[in-house]
């Protein structure tokens, strides 16, 4: 009887020891400042939402959560600086879909590997895009832009906030669908881009409510189309692209997600994802998402990883057909 009891005690103790790492990771709690690196410029729509999230996480974790903006270089600057971070949950990255699902196909050489260097944590926000023009623009609809581009190929200009960004690829998609050719003018960051559109330096650009919305609300930009099958509830007077005669199939969405460095355990990532979900459920964040035109996809860590893989394959086809290489 004593031998059986002893064996049971030893087995139980061993099980407890083996369970400790998983339990400890499941109870992950930051012990010092958490840094979230992002290639987005300070003051942009997604950046403002990220800062609100950081504040909520700081309150939840009892540790400072700081946002480290490193714009420029198609996102290379931020991601390259981040990828060597310690995989302990104290270093995170907010990146865009283009940098994860598109760049591998538009650049022959990347300073990072989206699969090997980054671990998905949570899909953070999803946004629809509007066709934005200056309030003094002669373009009143997306059909006006397409007609002008057909009449004078290469004369109509459009901008983006980096090569391979959603506004850039969306415009390429529009040109492919309509058989037009327009001139691309890339800018370094969002603020520069939409100011340029407002000033008439470029004819138009695709923008979300979070990125182009402030200038639209300030009366310097106007939205003439939403690139979606249906009208957007906050802008019921702006036609959907499906209502146009020349660009009915044109749609575009963009997203941002949270990532951890390679080697970060799934337990840590899932704990962070759950904590983010709790913060996003607060009335303040729900209202911010609504005002900024963002949607919360609410995808779990594994589902987020599968979504990235799916989009990567879809964009690979688009990029290959277009013969687009940004580092030639």
LUMVO-197826 format. One record per residue (C-alpha): chain; y, z, x; residue number from 1. Coordinates in steps of 0.05 Angstrom, whole numbers. Layout:
+-------+--------+--------+--------+------+
| chain |     yy |     zz |     xx | resi |
+-------+--------+--------+--------+------+
|     A |      Y |      Z |      X |  NUM |
...
+-------+--------+--------+--------+------+
END
This chain:
+-------+--------+--------+--------+------+
| chain |     yy |     zz |     xx | resi |
+-------+--------+--------+--------+------+
|     A |      0 |      0 |      0 |    1 |
|     A |     47 |     18 |     56 |    2 |
|     A |     31 |    -48 |     91 |    3 |
|     A |     47 |    -88 |     28 |    4 |
|     A |    112 |    -50 |     18 |    5 |
|     A |    133 |    -61 |     90 |    6 |
|     A |    117 |   -134 |     86 |    7 |
|     A |    159 |   -140 |     22 |    8 |
|     A |    217 |   -103 |     53 |    9 |
|     A |    216 |   -148 |    115 |   10 |
|     A |    212 |   -211 |     72 |   11 |
|     A |    269 |   -188 |     29 |   12 |
|     A |    312 |   -171 |     88 |   13 |
|     A |    297 |   -239 |    120 |   14 |
|     A |    315 |   -274 |     55 |   15 |
|     A |    381 |   -236 |     53 |   16 |
|     A |    397 |   -256 |    124 |   17 |
|     A |    380 |   -328 |    112 |   18 |
|     A |    424 |   -328 |     49 |   19 |
|     A |    485 |   -298 |     84 |   20 |
|     A |    515 |   -363 |    112 |   21 |
|     A |    512 |   -398 |     45 |   22 |
|     A |    539 |   -337 |      9 |   23 |
|     A |    594 |   -328 |     60 |   24 |
|     A |    615 |   -400 |     54 |   25 |
|     A |    613 |   -397 |    -22 |   26 |
|     A |    662 |   -339 |    -17 |   27 |
|     A |    707 |   -377 |     33 |   28 |
|     A |    775 |   -345 |     37 |   29 |
|     A |    830 |   -367 |     86 |   30 |
|     A |    847 |   -315 |    138 |   31 |
|     A |    911 |   -348 |    163 |   32 |
|     A |    959 |   -405 |    148 |   33 |
|     A |    928 |   -467 |    116 |   34 |
|     A |    960 |   -533 |    136 |   35 |
|     A |    957 |   -596 |     93 |   36 |
|     A |    974 |   -659 |    132 |   37 |
|     A |    998 |   -720 |     94 |   38 |
|     A |   1023 |   -790 |    113 |   39 |
|     A |   1071 |   -788 |     54 |   40 |
|     A |   1145 |   -777 |     65 |   41 |
|     A |   1178 |   -712 |     44 |   42 |
|     A |   1209 |   -717 |    -25 |   43 |
|     A |   1163 |   -772 |    -52 |   44 |
|     A |   1129 |   -760 |   -119 |   45 |
|     A |   1060 |   -744 |    -92 |   46 |
|     A |   1091 |   -700 |    -38 |   47 |
|     A |   1129 |   -659 |    -90 |   48 |
|     A |   1064 |   -649 |   -129 |   49 |
|     A |   1027 |   -630 |    -65 |   50 |
|     A |   1080 |   -578 |    -50 |   51 |
|     A |   1072 |   -548 |   -119 |   52 |
|     A |    997 |   -546 |   -108 |   53 |
|     A |   1007 |   -514 |    -39 |   54 |
|     A |   1049 |   -460 |    -71 |   55 |
|     A |    996 |   -445 |   -122 |   56 |
|     A |    941 |   -443 |    -70 |   57 |
|     A |    983 |   -396 |    -27 |   58 |
|     A |    989 |   -348 |    -85 |   59 |
|     A |    914 |   -353 |    -99 |   60 |
|     A |    892 |   -345 |    -27 |   61 |
|     A |    944 |   -295 |     -4 |   62 |
|     A |    960 |   -338 |     57 |   63 |
|     A |   1015 |   -389 |     71 |   64 |
|     A |    998 |   -461 |     55 |   65 |
|     A |   1045 |   -510 |     89 |   66 |
|     A |   1053 |   -585 |     80 |   67 |
|     A |   1059 |   -625 |    145 |   68 |
|     A |   1090 |   -694 |    131 |   69 |
|     A |   1074 |   -747 |    182 |   70 |
|     A |   1095 |   -814 |    152 |   71 |
|     A |   1091 |   -881 |    186 |   72 |
|     A |   1040 |   -926 |    219 |   73 |
|     A |   1002 |   -943 |    155 |   74 |
|     A |    978 |   -871 |    152 |   75 |
|     A |    949 |   -875 |    223 |   76 |
|     A |    997 |   -823 |    251 |   77 |
|     A |    976 |   -769 |    202 |   78 |
|     A |    902 |   -783 |    199 |   79 |
|     A |    895 |   -790 |    275 |   80 |
|     A |    930 |   -723 |    285 |   81 |
|     A |    886 |   -691 |    232 |   82 |
|     A |    816 |   -716 |    248 |   83 |
|     A |    804 |   -669 |    307 |   84 |
|     A |    820 |   -607 |    266 |   85 |
|     A |    773 |   -548 |    262 |   86 |
|     A |    723 |   -554 |    204 |   87 |
|     A |    736 |   -484 |    177 |   88 |
|     A |    777 |   -500 |    115 |   89 |
|     A |    845 |   -483 |    145 |   90 |
|     A |    863 |   -556 |    159 |   91 |
|     A |    866 |   -606 |    101 |   92 |
|     A |    891 |   -676 |     90 |   93 |
|     A |    921 |   -710 |     30 |   94 |
|     A |    911 |   -785 |     37 |   95 |
|     A |    917 |   -846 |     -8 |   96 |
|     A |    862 |   -891 |    -33 |   97 |
|     A |    886 |   -949 |      9 |   98 |
|     A |    876 |   -910 |     73 |   99 |
|     A |    804 |   -894 |     55 |  100 |
|     A |    779 |   -952 |     13 |  101 |
|     A |    822 |  -1010 |     36 |  102 |
|     A |    841 |  -1002 |    109 |  103 |
|     A |    769 |  -1008 |    135 |  104 |
|     A |    771 |  -1080 |    109 |  105 |
|     A |    842 |  -1100 |    126 |  106 |
|     A |    842 |  -1075 |    198 |  107 |
|     A |    792 |  -1097 |    251 |  108 |
|     A |    803 |  -1032 |    289 |  109 |
|     A |    822 |   -965 |    258 |  110 |
|     A |    839 |   -902 |    297 |  111 |
|     A |    794 |   -864 |    249 |  112 |
|     A |    729 |   -874 |    211 |  113 |
|     A |    738 |   -857 |    137 |  114 |
|     A |    665 |   -839 |    131 |  115 |
|     A |    651 |   -803 |    197 |  116 |
|     A |    718 |   -768 |    209 |  117 |
|     A |    735 |   -745 |    139 |  118 |
|     A |    698 |   -703 |     87 |  119 |
|     A |    719 |   -712 |     13 |  120 |
|     A |    742 |   -649 |    -21 |  121 |
|     A |    774 |   -669 |    -87 |  122 |
|     A |    807 |   -728 |   -121 |  123 |
|     A |    876 |   -701 |   -135 |  124 |
|     A |    917 |   -749 |   -176 |  125 |
|     A |    914 |   -818 |   -206 |  126 |
|     A |    975 |   -859 |   -223 |  127 |
|     A |    992 |   -925 |   -258 |  128 |
|     A |   1043 |   -973 |   -229 |  129 |
|     A |   1105 |  -1004 |   -259 |  130 |
|     A |   1141 |  -1068 |   -237 |  131 |
|     A |   1208 |  -1041 |   -214 |  132 |
|     A |   1271 |  -1082 |   -204 |  133 |
|     A |   1345 |  -1067 |   -193 |  134 |
|     A |   1385 |  -1054 |   -256 |  135 |
|     A |   1425 |  -1116 |   -238 |  136 |
|     A |   1363 |  -1159 |   -228 |  137 |
|     A |   1358 |  -1225 |   -267 |  138 |
|     A |   1284 |  -1210 |   -278 |  139 |
|     A |   1270 |  -1182 |   -347 |  140 |
|     A |   1195 |  -1187 |   -346 |  141 |
|     A |   1136 |  -1199 |   -301 |  142 |
|     A |   1133 |  -1270 |   -328 |  143 |
|     A |   1203 |  -1281 |   -301 |  144 |
|     A |   1180 |  -1262 |   -231 |  145 |
|     A |   1119 |  -1307 |   -235 |  146 |
|     A |   1160 |  -1366 |   -261 |  147 |
|     A |   1211 |  -1358 |   -204 |  148 |
|     A |   1155 |  -1353 |   -153 |  149 |
|     A |   1123 |  -1417 |   -180 |  150 |
|     A |   1189 |  -1454 |   -177 |  151 |
|     A |   1207 |  -1431 |   -107 |  152 |
|     A |   1145 |  -1410 |    -67 |  153 |
|     A |   1159 |  -1358 |    -13 |  154 |
|     A |   1230 |  -1343 |    -37 |  155 |
|     A |   1219 |  -1285 |    -85 |  156 |
|     A |   1212 |  -1220 |    -44 |  157 |
|     A |   1173 |  -1157 |    -58 |  158 |
|     A |   1168 |  -1092 |    -19 |  159 |
|     A |   1116 |  -1039 |     -3 |  160 |
|     A |   1117 |   -972 |     33 |  161 |
|     A |   1065 |   -995 |     84 |  162 |
|     A |   1020 |  -1054 |     99 |  163 |
|     A |    958 |  -1048 |     57 |  164 |
|     A |    989 |   -997 |      9 |  165 |
|     A |    975 |  -1002 |    -66 |  166 |
|     A |   1041 |  -1039 |    -80 |  167 |
|     A |   1025 |  -1089 |    -25 |  168 |
|     A |    954 |  -1102 |    -47 |  169 |
|     A |    975 |  -1102 |   -120 |  170 |
|     A |   1026 |  -1157 |   -106 |  171 |
|     A |    974 |  -1197 |    -68 |  172 |
|     A |    928 |  -1190 |   -127 |  173 |
|     A |    984 |  -1214 |   -174 |  174 |
|     A |    996 |  -1275 |   -130 |  175 |
|     A |    922 |  -1291 |   -128 |  176 |
|     A |    916 |  -1287 |   -203 |  177 |
|     A |    978 |  -1329 |   -217 |  178 |
|     A |    973 |  -1379 |   -160 |  179 |
|     A |   1040 |  -1359 |   -131 |  180 |
|     A |   1067 |  -1343 |    -62 |  181 |
|     A |   1120 |  -1289 |    -50 |  182 |
|     A |   1150 |  -1258 |     13 |  183 |
|     A |   1127 |  -1188 |     32 |  184 |
|     A |   1177 |  -1139 |     61 |  185 |
|     A |   1144 |  -1075 |     85 |  186 |
|     A |   1182 |  -1009 |     93 |  187 |
|     A |   1164 |   -946 |    130 |  188 |
|     A |   1164 |   -899 |     71 |  189 |
|     A |   1172 |   -894 |     -4 |  190 |
|     A |   1245 |   -871 |     -5 |  191 |
|     A |   1267 |   -931 |     37 |  192 |
|     A |   1228 |   -979 |     -7 |  193 |
|     A |   1255 |   -961 |    -75 |  194 |
|     A |   1326 |   -953 |    -48 |  195 |
|     A |   1320 |  -1023 |    -21 |  196 |
|     A |   1298 |  -1049 |    -90 |  197 |
|     A |   1355 |  -1012 |   -123 |  198 |
|     A |   1405 |  -1043 |    -73 |  199 |
|     A |   1377 |  -1112 |    -83 |  200 |
|     A |   1350 |  -1119 |    -13 |  201 |
|     A |   1283 |  -1140 |    -43 |  202 |
|     A |   1271 |  -1170 |   -112 |  203 |
|     A |   1218 |  -1123 |   -137 |  204 |
|     A |   1164 |  -1072 |   -121 |  205 |
|     A |   1107 |  -1036 |   -154 |  206 |
|     A |   1120 |   -962 |   -163 |  207 |
|     A |   1092 |   -902 |   -199 |  208 |
|     A |   1132 |   -852 |   -239 |  209 |
|     A |   1125 |   -803 |   -182 |  210 |
|     A |   1152 |   -852 |   -130 |  211 |
|     A |   1200 |   -897 |   -166 |  212 |
|     A |   1213 |   -853 |   -227 |  213 |
|     A |   1272 |   -813 |   -198 |  214 |
|     A |   1313 |   -876 |   -184 |  215 |
|     A |   1294 |   -904 |   -252 |  216 |
|     A |   1317 |   -840 |   -286 |  217 |
|     A |   1380 |   -842 |   -244 |  218 |
|     A |   1397 |   -911 |   -272 |  219 |
|     A |   1388 |   -950 |   -207 |  220 |
|     A |   1320 |   -981 |   -223 |  221 |
|     A |   1290 |  -1008 |   -286 |  222 |
|     A |   1217 |  -1016 |   -304 |  223 |
|     A |   1202 |  -1084 |   -335 |  224 |
|     A |   1125 |  -1080 |   -339 |  225 |
|     A |   1069 |  -1030 |   -331 |  226 |
|     A |   1009 |  -1060 |   -295 |  227 |
|     A |    959 |  -1035 |   -346 |  228 |
|     A |    922 |  -1058 |   -408 |  229 |
|     A |    965 |  -1014 |   -454 |  230 |
|     A |   1036 |   -987 |   -454 |  231 |
|     A |   1050 |   -920 |   -420 |  232 |
|     A |   1064 |   -864 |   -470 |  233 |
|     A |   1127 |   -839 |   -434 |  234 |
|     A |   1155 |   -910 |   -432 |  235 |
|     A |   1135 |   -940 |   -499 |  236 |
|     A |   1189 |   -995 |   -494 |  237 |
|     A |   1162 |  -1022 |   -428 |  238 |
|     A |   1111 |  -1078 |   -442 |  239 |
|     A |   1041 |  -1075 |   -411 |  240 |
|     A |   1021 |  -1133 |   -367 |  241 |
|     A |    967 |  -1150 |   -418 |  242 |
|     A |   1025 |  -1171 |   -465 |  243 |
|     A |   1051 |  -1223 |   -416 |  244 |
|     A |   1033 |  -1296 |   -418 |  245 |
|     A |   1025 |  -1307 |   -343 |  246 |
|     A |    996 |  -1241 |   -317 |  247 |
|     A |    953 |  -1214 |   -372 |  248 |
|     A |    896 |  -1191 |   -327 |  249 |
|     A |    940 |  -1156 |   -275 |  250 |
|     A |    927 |  -1081 |   -270 |  251 |
|     A |    937 |  -1031 |   -214 |  252 |
|     A |    925 |   -957 |   -204 |  253 |
|     A |    933 |   -913 |   -142 |  254 |
|     A |    906 |   -846 |   -123 |  255 |
|     A |    912 |   -789 |    -73 |  256 |
|     A |    857 |   -742 |    -52 |  257 |
|     A |    845 |   -680 |    -10 |  258 |
|     A |    800 |   -685 |     51 |  259 |
|     A |    772 |   -639 |    105 |  260 |
|     A |    754 |   -654 |    177 |  261 |
|     A |    684 |   -678 |    193 |  262 |
|     A |    634 |   -622 |    198 |  263 |
|     A |    666 |   -581 |    143 |  264 |
|     A |    608 |   -553 |    102 |  265 |
|     A |    598 |   -574 |     31 |  266 |
|     A |    603 |   -501 |      9 |  267 |
|     A |    673 |   -495 |     38 |  268 |
|     A |    695 |   -561 |      8 |  269 |
|     A |    668 |   -544 |    -60 |  270 |
|     A |    702 |   -476 |    -58 |  271 |
|     A |    768 |   -508 |    -40 |  272 |
|     A |    758 |   -560 |    -95 |  273 |
|     A |    745 |   -506 |   -146 |  274 |
|     A |    807 |   -467 |   -125 |  275 |
|     A |    849 |   -531 |   -130 |  276 |
|     A |    822 |   -542 |   -201 |  277 |
|     A |    842 |   -471 |   -220 |  278 |
|     A |    913 |   -482 |   -194 |  279 |
|     A |    919 |   -550 |   -228 |  280 |
|     A |    900 |   -517 |   -294 |  281 |
|     A |    964 |   -476 |   -293 |  282 |
|     A |   1018 |   -496 |   -344 |  283 |
|     A |   1067 |   -511 |   -288 |  284 |
|     A |   1022 |   -562 |   -254 |  285 |
|     A |   1000 |   -592 |   -320 |  286 |
|     A |   1073 |   -604 |   -338 |  287 |
|     A |   1089 |   -632 |   -269 |  288 |
|     A |   1031 |   -682 |   -274 |  289 |
|     A |   1056 |   -703 |   -343 |  290 |
|     A |   1128 |   -714 |   -321 |  291 |
|     A |   1106 |   -751 |   -257 |  292 |
|     A |   1058 |   -796 |   -295 |  293 |
|     A |    997 |   -770 |   -258 |  294 |
|     A |    928 |   -760 |   -285 |  295 |
|     A |    878 |   -709 |   -258 |  296 |
|     A |    810 |   -746 |   -252 |  297 |
|     A |    774 |   -679 |   -248 |  298 |
|     A |    718 |   -707 |   -204 |  299 |
|     A |    672 |   -659 |   -167 |  300 |
|     A |    664 |   -667 |    -91 |  301 |
|     A |    602 |   -711 |    -94 |  302 |
|     A |    630 |   -754 |   -149 |  303 |
|     A |    694 |   -764 |   -109 |  304 |
|     A |    654 |   -788 |    -49 |  305 |
|     A |    616 |   -838 |    -93 |  306 |
|     A |    682 |   -863 |   -123 |  307 |
|     A |    710 |   -877 |    -54 |  308 |
|     A |    648 |   -916 |    -35 |  309 |
|     A |    651 |   -956 |   -100 |  310 |
|     A |    724 |   -974 |    -91 |  311 |
|     A |    713 |   -992 |    -18 |  312 |
|     A |    661 |  -1044 |    -38 |  313 |
|     A |    708 |  -1072 |    -92 |  314 |
|     A |    767 |  -1078 |    -44 |  315 |
|     A |    722 |  -1108 |     10 |  316 |
|     A |    709 |  -1166 |    -37 |  317 |
|     A |    783 |  -1175 |    -53 |  318 |
|     A |    805 |  -1171 |     19 |  319 |
|     A |    750 |  -1218 |     43 |  320 |
|     A |    768 |  -1270 |     -9 |  321 |
|     A |    842 |  -1265 |     10 |  322 |
|     A |    826 |  -1269 |     84 |  323 |
|     A |    873 |  -1210 |     96 |  324 |
|     A |    873 |  -1179 |    165 |  325 |
|     A |    933 |  -1135 |    181 |  326 |
|     A |    922 |  -1129 |    257 |  327 |
|     A |    914 |  -1203 |    274 |  328 |
+-------+--------+--------+--------+------+
END
